[in-house]
């Protein structure tokens, strides 16, 4: 299948992002080959799946994810902001998501961190991935170069990827110096020339976040090998499945 469909935070165009409802909805579509999720740490060291550092936008909680225990986070509703039908959705733990996805879909797990915000995040994520024997089914990605270096220190065999919303001239060299074989790039920055340089260096490329058919086709014209990360797997289906 060309331009593999990556469900961004699950089927987040319809269900509340990074919830079990969004992941189940994405998994129900046989053409969804990948999902992209975000992970952070609770104050008691549990990796949880949520995008923002703050709870305010997508839950009934307030303040920072990192200031709560896992049990405290379970009290918050993470679905009602999207629609009433999702009332009662919770922030999932990474373990719950791995359990759901194991053997069914590959995961792009973004390490949401900056500097020393989350000591032990990489170790906690790798341990849980290993407990499901999913080392070959995940790529660990981050904007934070330090987090990617840490992953390679802990387990050199796990695939890592830099996330970037730019097109620096030394991008290939930067990826190589980090030991990354994957790039997650904001779609407007990707063109054929850059893709060819990345491909020659053995780097897999994902473009984000692409929700309309015209832009999806533009990415497809660059190469069928570019993964397309989208909030709208249904739009991907209409664009690519005849």
Beta strands, then each sheet from edge to edge (+ up, - down):
strand 1: 5-8
strand 2: 32-41
strand 3: 47-49
strand 4: 106-111
strand 5: 138-142
strand 6: 159-164
strand 7: 182-186
strand 8: 204-208
strand 9: 227-230
sheet 1: 3+ 2- 1- 9- 8- 7- 6- 5- 4-
end
